[in-house]
Amino acid sequence: MTQTKKPAYAIDSYEGGVHSLSALISVICDIRFERGIGEDDERADRLLWIARDVAEGLEHLMHNKEASK
């Protein structure tokens, strides 16, 4: 029996999750592009981890919708 890993960030609505992910990516880009080449910002790195978790939540939501059909 395969156990599905529960995402760190639960998504209730696909549309709402996509909008949240889009807004988060926009903030990450703002942070990243205000820096010069070679200048890192730890905030952007941490937000990328959150974006990954949101994307996994969206994937989990879609997988469950497909499985329930």
Steps between C-alpha positions, in 0.01 A plus 500: 500500500647833390455785744465847349706770667279777632615843378635754747263763361137391457309656211120520518441659161704451184434855380585653837816290522613607154442866588695458825787332319503769232511778761778323689709458184447869423637597844795263456582665167475848654743401774739327263507771232565783745838337566801517275649203319670272749324655800287240674203567725409229748137622504455396137648157571263445792201616297595257224462216752150627581418526129607138459267398783210693345566331164501160674167591663355582159630172360348309794164675450494417128607139562215454751248655256615266222488197733144580606368499140 
